[in-house]
Structure formats: structure tokens, C-alpha cells
């Protein structure tokens, strides 16, 4: 669990760095890369929390 949280955090940090590079250089490739990383990081985070939510709902034997 900690590993998945760390990977999501690192992906969000990579997206922030890409947007920072876009702000500094103005090159569109950094903005596109940042958007792509952000989309996948959010998708992974939603999936991770969906699994946690389903685990809480699932009846335990």
C-alpha cells in the first residue's frame, strides 16, 4: 500500500516538474508530458482508492 502511494506521489511530482519546465521554457512538449502524467496519476489514484472502498464494503468471513 505504501508503495502505491509513493508511486502516485512521485507521478504527481513529475507532472508538477513538467509544468514547471513548461513555465520556464514555454515548450509545449513539457505541457503535453505533464498533462499525460497527471491523467495517469489521477487514474491510478482513483483506482487505488476504489479498491480501498470496495475492501471496506466487502463482507468479511
Secondary structure, DSSP 8 states (H G I E B T S, - for coil): -HHHHHHHHHHHHHHHHHHHHHHHH--HHHHHHHHHHHHHHHHHHHHHHHHHHHHHHS---
